[in-house]
Structures are given as structure tokens and as C-alpha cells.
């Protein structure tokens, strides 16, 4: 981790607007000058403190890739270092990319063209999935919701080229659909095929409109019990949708059962793909193959892909090639870089400090649970068991994936396809109906993020997020508790939010709450939904129901982290004022500044449709309005703009 001086690791005083009263506008006070000092870079559609850290990590990974590429002749190609070197060489070889053209797509197109009926078409679609190409529907391996020790194959809706099904169903997004159709035509024309590009585009959009009509909303997809639909091997064999053909395409034996999260989509496809639409669906599969691989093709494809991105998110210029390449590595085969990154940027003392922070947060949550007045003792006891069963993963996996069989040769697109095939084997083919491998992580160490997995009952904090501005060994602990501490609390609270609470201590979806406690929780959750529904972005309301889980986690996370800070101060002493602020004030200012951010209008509206998180700027103050501790720290009283009437405050955890 790069060294950080105390001043840099503390409050960003220059970002604060001292002319603003925190009791009236805490966002303006805590980071009111941030946006002016940090305009959105042209290559991004949004920007923020979190994004700046991600950008720095991209640069760190770039330097590691370049160093390995410079040593390529001395590196064993079966090692992670050797594979990183070969990936980087192929990805940065723009002349090689131009020379290769679309040659790597042609065998995939031939596979699609060879289909003669529904079964052979679905077999071809499944084969594309083994190449990491998302077409028609999605497949993933997860812990069984009701048998968390075993991994199952889950199938669900997918197949849309725009960010969400609402783009196809809402009139206000019609211009985006039109831009997408024009984009398809332009991309198709670059292939120099004989088809009429405009007609092809119209055909593809028509198919996606039909799929969208059958697809569930993002809010509906948060209803986890409705997604658990077992289908036995006998049922799959006799179904109108050709599941047997799909598993043939995957090269996997038909399992005893799978989970269909959205069975209606497969019923629809079984009838919509027919003699009159068959050739249209072939065009559709080719388009999604092209779309999935466009970033690794010649510049004409990359530039046109960016043109659509501009329309959807508002970015003004294409990101530097090296940034796009690093993102590809992280997204496709991120753990390949994991050990190399951690060796350079994650010192052991950071892990030790995080372990201590987590212990304070666990103790604080345990206190909060014991103090609840709305929950019965029966459910409290089970909640304590679940909390004490939390598995905590910090920094990097205890066991790394073995990449020695991964061979990377050819052009950029060839290398990406090889990585995708390898990861299909790792993440799907080798795991179906197998015991859960608890050492696995869902994201690589160099990812600036964190997560909670309800089926494993684990909280996970990759190395990259464990540095300034979220965490630093160099600054006072109030700042750390207000940033990474609240993130830890956020992930812990996910274990008890509207989705997490459905899973018991063993990670199984079960009715472990009493009916009266479930009813009491739901009543309190409604307060959160109604509260966030009142916030607007560019005149449009935040979707309080879609963002419910994240909002509960934000409110609970900050509350628990504050309680943990108080425990820490009791045992380690209370510091004097720093920068003129008490530890309590610095805690809340740290949280506020952590979410300093801005977004272009196009991106802000897009995120309202697709993101289960509330907008970043809103997260900097909205959760705090529910905490009496915040009111006390800044002297907020009734009549102040930051004051929320008691009956409108969320009081769950």
C-alpha cells in the first residue's frame, strides 16, 4: 500500500464548504466543493471518491502488467506472471488486432449457422455460453438456496442488448432503443456481410422487445423465493424447451435437477423460436456474439461500440486502451492478477488492522441485536447464532485458482476467448452438483468493492478497497470507522436485510423468523421504501423498493459502525479535537466525503433504472438522517433541513 501522510489520510478540508450549515445541508458542508475541484473526466460517465480509487488501482495493475510483459521471455507461460505477460502483449498489439479482423468470430458464426431446428439451435447457444458469450438466457452456478453445502446450476432471463427490460417497455426510453437499433445496423455493416444491415437491426430489436415483455423487472428479481424453482432431470427431458440439447452444448451431463429462476422465459423461447422466426434468431445470436467480442476487435468496432455508450451514459471520449485492457483482465480472469497485485500493494499489517475493525463491528452488531425492542427473543437468539457464524475474508483468497492449464495464444480476441473458456470450466462445468468450495471468492483482490454472500454467510473485503480513502493505518480511527467501518457494517447488515434475513446461519433459505417478527420487519422496511421514494434525481424518483436492501444496509452499516467507534474510544481513549472536529463529527464527515460523487445526466437516469444502490450523492447524507447520533453530533433540531420527523425515520437495526 502506498504511503499516506496523516493530513492526506484525514478530512479533505478543501472539499468542504464552510459557508454551509451542516444542520441544513450536510452534503454541501461535508463535500460541497468536491465536484468543482474534481470535474468528471471525459472518459467517464460518473466520478467520485470511490471512482478515483478504482482509477488508481487500474494504474497499479497496469504497471504490474507492463513489468511482466517486459520479462515475457524469462517467464514460464504456465505461471500467472507468464500468462499476464502474454495477455498484455496480445491486448496492446493494435496492429495485430487490426490484422486479425473478425476471423475469430467466423467459426462461432458457423456454429450458429449449422443449427437446423430448436434443439440444435439451443445447443449452439449453450456452446456460445462456454465461450463466455451471453446469449438468450443466463446460466450460473450458486450454492443451492435450500442446501447451501451443494452448488447447483441456476438458469435465468437474459438476452437483452440494452441495460434493462424497461428500456424496451417505457416510452420515455424510446430514443435509446432507436439509437441501439442504429448502432446494430452500423456494427453489422462493418462485417461486410450481404444482409441488409437496417433490416437485420430491426429484426434483432423486435426479438429483444418480445423477450423484454416476458422478462421480470429488477424489483421482481429481488423476490428470492420466487426465483427458486426446481426442475428435475425428468422434467427437463420432457420439457418443450430442449434442456438436453443445452447440456450437450455445455459438455455437461444432465444433472438430477437445476433451478429455473424465471421459468416463464424458457416457456416463451420454446414457442417463439419456430419455423417462421428461426433465421431471425440466428441473426440475433450472431449479433450478440459480435456485441460480446466487439471490444477486442479492430478500432472501427470499438469506436462504434463507444458511440452507443455515449448515448446511454454520456461519456465524452473513449478511455485509454490500457484502461480498457486492465478492465478486461479484471472482469474476465481477475484472479490471474490477484497474487501479483497483493504482493505489491497489500501489506500484512493492513489485514491485521482489518481483523480488529471487523471484531469491533461484530461486537457492535451483537449489542444492537440484543437491544432491539421489536424482535422476539426466539428470533434474536437465532440472529446471534447467524452473526457468530459469519465468515470473514480479507484481502485475498487462502487458496488461489490453478491457472497452469490456461494457454494464451493468438490475437487479443483469441486470448480473451481462451480466458473465458477457462473460467466457464472453473465457474460452471467443474462445479455443478459439487460440494461448495468455500475458499472461492466472487471478485479478485484488485477490485475496489466488498460483498456479502447469504448462502455462505460470509463478508468479503478485497485488498484494493483497503486503502485511503476508505482505510489507512496513518489516520485517526474515527475516520476509518466512518469509511471502511461503515462498509463492514453495510455488508454485515446485508445478512439481515430484506433478502439476507431469508437465509439462516447455515446459509439455507428457511422460515427461521417468527411470523410476528417477519411482519414487524416488513412494516419497518416500508418506512425505508417510502423515505427513499421521496428523493428525486433530475425530477425522477428513486425506486425505494428496488434499492431497499442497499438502503437498509447503508442505514444499519453507519449505525453499527458508530456504535463500534464508541466501543473503540471507550477502550483506547478519546482523542482531542482534530481539524476542529470531535471524533463523532469526523466519523460522519468521513462517511459523507467517502460518497462524494457526480454523474452525467444520461448516467444518472440510467442508474435509476438499473442500479440497486441509491445514487452516490444521496448515500452521503440520507442514511444519516435516520440516526439520533448524527443529530447529537451536529446539534440538529426540529426545523433544520436535515431533521427527519421520528415517524419517518427507519429503525430496523
N, C-alpha and C positions, 0 to 999 in steps of 0.2 A: 504494500500500500504506500502511495506516495506520501511524503511528509507534509503535515499541515500545521502551521503555527497556530497558537491559541486564538489570535484575532480572527484569522480566516475561518477557523472552525467554530466561532461563536456567532452571535447575531450579525446579520448583514445590515448594519445601521444605515448604509447609504440607500438600501432598498425601502426603508421605512419612510412614511410621510408623517413627520412630527406635527404637521399642521392639522392632522385629522384626529378627532377624538375617538379612541378605541371603543368607547361606550356607544358611539353612533355608527361607526363603520370600522370594524376590526380588520377587515380585509385591506381597506385603504391605509390604515395605520401600520399594519404589520408588513405589507409589501406594496404599498401604493405607488412607489417609484420604480418597481422592478420592471414592468412592461416597457416603460420609456427607456430604461437602461439596457434592456435585453429584447430588441425587436426580433420578430420571428425570422430566422434565416430563410432565404429564398427557396432552399431545397426542402423545407419542412412546411407542413400544414398546421402544426401547432408547436408550441415551445414552452418550456418550463424548467424549473429546477431539476425535476426528475429527468427530463429530456437531455439537459446539459450533462448530467452524469452518464446517461446512456451514450451520448456522443463521445465523451472522454473514454469510456470503455471500448468503444469501436476503435478509437485511435490506438489504445493499448494493444488490442488484438491485432490490428494492422501491423504494428511494429514487430510483434511476435511472428506473424506470417512472413513478413519480409525477411526477418532474420533466418527463418528456416529455409525459405526459398533460396537465399544466398548460400546455404550449405547443402543444397539438394544432392550434389554428387557424393557427399560424405554420409548421407543419411540412408539407413535401411528403409526401403519402400514399404515394409510391413509394419513399421512403427508409426505411432501417431505423428511424430515430428516429420518423418518422411512423407506421410500422406498429406499433411498440411502443406508441405513444400510443393508437392505435385498439384494439389488443388489450386494453390495460389498461382503457380506458373500458368496453368491452363486458363484460369479465370481472368488473369490480367493480360493474356495474349490476345489483344484485339485483332491483330492480323489473322491469327489462327481461327478466331470466331468468324470473321468475315469469309475466310476461305472455306470453312466447313458449311456455311449456309444453313439450309434446312435439311441436310442429308440425314441427320439422326432422327428426324420426325417421320421420314418416309416409311421405315419398317413398322412404325406404330400405326400409320395410316393404312398400310396394307393389312394389318391385323384387323382393323375395323372393317375394311372393305371385304374381307373374307367371310364375314358373317352373312348367313343366308336366312336365318329365322331368329325368333326371340331368344331361344336358348343360346345359340352361338353368339348372338349379339351381347347378351349379358356375360357370357364367358369372356368375350373380348374386353368388356368394361372392367371386369374383375382383374384381367391381366393388366390393364392400364393402372389400376389401383396398386398393383405390385411395383409399378414404376413411379409411385408417388404422385400420380395424376388423378386429382379428384373429379370424377365424372358421375353424374346421375344421382348417386347416393353416397353416403359415407360409411366407413367401417372402422372400428377401433376396438382395442382390447382394454377392458377395465375390470377391476375387481367386481365380482357379482354383488349386486346391491344387497342380496339376502344370503350370501355365502362369501364373506369378504376374504376368505383364505384362498379362493379359487378365481382365476381370471377367465372371463367369458368374452365372446365376440359380440359386440353391440353394433346394430345397424340402424341408421337414421337418415333423415331427409338431407338433401344437399342439391348439387347440380345447378345452382344459380350463378350467373356471372356478375351480378350486381351484389352489393354488400348485404342485402336483406330482402325477404319476400315482399316487404312493404313498398319497395321501390316499384314493383310491378302492379300493386293494388291501390296505391294512393295517387290521386290526380295531381297533387302538388309536386310529385316527383316525376311527372311525365317527361319533362325536359331531360332528365337524367337518363331515362330509358331511350329517348331519341338519340342522345349523344352516344350511348352504349351501342345502339344499332349501327350508327355511322362508323363507330370505331371498329366493330366487327367487319364491316364491309371494307374498310381501309386495310385492316390486317389481312383479310382474306385475299385482297388484290395483290398484296406483297408476295403471296405464294406463287403467283403466276399460273394458277390453275385455270381451266377452261370455264368453270362455273361463273355465272353472273354474280358478282360479289354482293350487290344490293339484294338480290333475291335470296342468297344464302343467309345474309344477315337477318332479313325479315323472317325467314323460316326458323332460325335459331331463337330469336326473340319470342316468336309465337309459342315455341315449345316451352321456353322458360316461363312465359306467362301462365301456361297451363300448370306447370309444376308449382309455381308460386301460389296459385289458387288453392292447391291441396296442402301446401306447407303450413305448419303451425307458426304462430308469432313467437318472438323471442320470450315474451312474457309466458306464453303457454309452455314453452320448452323448459321453464323453471319448475314446472309441476313434476317433480321426480317420480312419484308413484305412478303417474300416467305413462311414464316412459318405460316402465318395467313390464314388458310383455314377452313371456317365454314362448318360443316356438320349438317344438321337438323335431328331431330328425325326420320322423314320420310325417309330421305336418309340413315340413319344408319339402319333402319329397313329393307330397301330393298337392302342394300349393300351385296356384295359377302362375305365380312368379317363379321363374326357374332357378331356385336356390342351388340345386345340384350343379347346374352349369356354372353358377357363380363360384362355388368352391373348387370346381375344376380349374377355373381361371386363376384362382388363388394358389392352386397346388396344395390345397389343404384337404384332409379327409373331412367329410361331413360330420360335425360334432353331434353329441347327444342332444344338445339344444343350444340355441342362441337367444339373444334378447333383441326384439324389434322395438325400437323406441317410438317409431312412427309407422305403424303397420299400414296406415291408410295410403302412404306414398307408394308402397310396393304394390298394393292392390290397384292403384291408379296406373302405375307403369305397366303392369301386366296387360292392361286393356288399351292404354294409349299407344303403346308400341304395337302396331298392327301392319297389315299389308299396305295400307294407304299412307302410313307415316314412316315406314321402315327406312327408306332412303333419307328422309329428313333427319331421323335420329342418327344416322351415320354421319351426316354433316355436323350435327350437334356434337357428337363425340370427337370429331376431328377438331372442331373449334376449341373445345375445352382442352384438348391436348396441346394445341398451339398456344392457347392462353396460359396454360400452366408452365410452358417452357420458354415463353417469349423473352424473358429477362436474360436468357443465356444465348440468344440468337444475335444475328447482325444488328447493327445500330438502327437500321430502319424500323425494325420491330420494337426495339427498346424505346425509341423515341415516340412511336405511336402509342405504345403502352403508357408512357408518361402523359401523353395528351389526354387520355381518359382520366388518369389520376388527377390532373389539373382540374378537370371538370368536376370530379367528385369531392376532392379535398382542398383544392385551392392552392397547392404548392406552385411556386413560380418557376422553378428550374430543377432539372434532373440532378439528383445527388451525385457526388463524385463516384467514379467507378469503384474505387476501393471500398467506399462505404457500402455500396450495394453488394459487393462481393463478401465483405465481412458478415453482413446480414444474412446472406445465403448460407454461409458456413454455419452460423449460429442457429438458423432455422432448420437447416437440413440435417446436419450432423454435428450439433454443437458440442457434444461431449468429447469429440475428437480433439478439441482445443482445451478442454477443461483442466486437465492436469498441468498442461504447459502454462495456462493463464495463472492458475493458483500458485505455482512455484514462483512466479514473478510478482504477483500482486496481492497475495493473501497470507500475511504473517500469522504464526500460531497464536500470538498474543491477542489478535482480533477475535479468534474463535473462543479463546478462554473468556474474554470480556463479554462476548455474546451469551455464553452459557450462564454467566452470572446474571445478566439482564433478564434472560428468559426465566430464571428461578424467581426473580422478584415479581415478574408478571404473573407467573403461575400462582404465587402466594397471594397476590392482589386479587386475582380472579376467584380463588378459593374463598377469600374473605367476602367478596361481592356476592357469591352464590349463597354463602351462609347467612347473609344479611337480607336476602330477598324476602319480602313480605307477601308477595302474590303467589309464590310457589309452595306446594305441599312438601312436607319433609320426605315423603317417599321419592318424589322426583328429584329433590335436592340431593339425596344420598346417591342416586344413580348418576346425577350430573357430576358429583365429586369423583365418582369412580371413573367417569369418562375423562375428566380433566387430568386425573392422576395417571391415566393411561396414554396421554399424549406422547407421541414420539417426536423428538425434536432433531432436525437435521440442519446443520450449519456449515456453510462454506462449500463443501464438495462431497461426493459420494464416498462411502467407506470402501466400495469396490467399483473399479472402473470397468466399462464395457471393453471387451476384447475386440479390437478392430484389425487384428493381424491378417484376416482373410479379405479385407477390403482392398480391391485393386483399382487404382485410379489411372486411367489412360485415355488418350484421345482429346477431343475438343472440350470446351467448357461444358456444353450441354451433355456430353458423354460422361464427364466426371460427375456432374450433378445427378444424372440418372443412375449411375453406379452407387452413389451415396444413398439415394432414395431406395433403391432395391435392397441395399444392405439394411437400412432402417426398417423396411417393411418386414424383413426376416426377423430383426431384433424385436420390433414392437408388436408384431401381429402373428406371423406364421409360427414362431417358436413358442408363443405364449398361450395359445388357445387351449382352454381347459387344463391349464397347468397351475401348480401352486403359485401364489403370489410371491414375487421376488422383491422383498421389502427393501433391498438396497438400492433399487432403481429410483431415479429422480425424473420428474416431468419436465425439467428445464436445466440447461447447463449452468455451471458456476459463473460464467461470464454474462449471465442475463441479469439485468437490473430489475428484479421483481421478487416476489415471495408468494407462497400459496399454502392453502390448507387442503388436504385430501381427506374427505369424510370416510371413505371406505378403509383407509389405512389409519385414520385418526392421527394424522401427522401434520406438523407445521414445518415448513421448509424455507430456509433463507440462503439463497446462493451468495457466493463470495462477493460478487460485483455490487450488491446493494449495501454491503457492509463497509462503507467508506463515506466520507464527507460528500454531501450534506446530511445524510441520514444517520451517520455514526462516525465518531472519531475518538481515538484514545487521548486526544490532546485537549478536548474541551470539557466544560463542566457538565455534570451528569444530568442537570435539568434539561439541557439541550438534547442530549442523547435520548432521554426518556420521552421528550416531546416529538422526536422524529422516529428513529428506529424502534423505540419502546412502544409507541403508538401503533407502528406497523406490526410488531409482535402481537400486541393486544388485538389488533384488527384480525389477524389470522386466527388467533385463539377464539375470538368471538364467532368466527365463521363456523366453529364447531357447535354453536348454539343458535345460529340464525335460522331463518325460516326453512332453509334446506338442510343445514348441518344438524339441526336438532332431530331430524328424522332418523339419524344413524346413532346406534348405541356405542358403548365403549369398545366393542369389538369391530365396529365399522359395518354392522348389519342394519339395514333399514327395517325398523320394527316399531311397534307401538309401546315404547318404553316410558312415555309420559302418561300421567293420569288424564282422563278426559277433561277434568276441570282445569288442569294446568295448560293443556293444549288450547282450550278456549280462552284462558286468561292471556296466554302468549299472543294469540291471534288478535285479540282486542287491542293489545299494546302495539302490535305490528301495524294495525290500521292507522294508528296515530302517526307512525313514521311515514306511511304511504301518503296520507293527507297532507302532512307537513311538507314533504318534498314536491308533491303535486303543485304546490303554490309557487314554487320557484320557476322562473322562466329564463330562456336563452333566446335572444333575438325574437321575442314575442311568442315563443312556443314553450309549452310547459314541459318540465322534466317529467319523465314517466316514473312516478313513485313506486309503482308495483314492479316494474322491470328492474329497478335499481334497489329494491328493498333489501336484499341480502347484503349488498355492499354498504348501504346506508346504516343498517343495524351494526355492521362490523366497524364502521367509522366511529359511530357514537360510542359503542361499547369499548372499542380499542382505545380511544382517548381517555375515557373514564377509568379504565383499568390501569392504563399507563400512568395516569396522575396518582392513583392510589399507590402504585408501585414506587413512584418517586417519593411519596411521603414516607413509605417504609424505609427507603434508602436513606433519606435525610435523618430519620429517627436514629438510625444505626451508625451513620457516618458523619453526623454533624451538619449543621446548616451554614452554608457559605454567606458571606456578606453580599451586599448588592454588587452586581456585575453589570457594567454599562448602564447603571442606574435602575436596574430591574431586579425584583425578587426572583427566587427560584421558580415560584409558581407562575409569575408573569413570563419568565423566559421559557418555561415549558410550553405555554400556549403560543407564544411568539414563534417558537421553533416549529410547532405544528403548522401554523399559518404560513410561514415562509417556505416550508417544505412543499406546499402546494401552489406556490406562485406559478402562474401559467397564463397563456393566452392562446387563442386559436383563430384561424381564419374563419370567416362566416361559413364557408362551404363545409369545413371540417366540423365546426361546432354543430351544425344542423345534422350532418351525417352521424356524429356520435350520439345525438339524441335518439336516433333510430336504432343504433346497433350496439351501443356500449352499456353494459350492465352497471357501470360506475356512474356516479353523478359527475358533472363537469368539474375539472380540477379546481377552478377558482372557487366554486361553491363548497368544495370539501375543506377549503381553508378556514371557513367560519361557520357553516351551517351546523356541523355536529356539535360545536362548542355551545351553541345557544340552548342545548339541552342539559348542560352541566351547571349545577349550582356553584361548583368550584371555580368555574370561569367567571361567573358573576361576582364572586367574592374577590377574585384576584384583581379585577379591574373596577370594582365598585359599581357594577351595572345595576340599575334600579328600574322599576316600572316607569315607563315614559321614555326610556332610552331606546334607540332603534334596534340595539342588539338584544333587547329584552323580549323574551317569548313567554306569554302567559303560561302559568303552571299546567293548565288543562291541555295545552297544545304541545307540551314537551314530551319527548319519548322517554319512558322509564322502564327499560327491559332489564338490561344488565347493569 
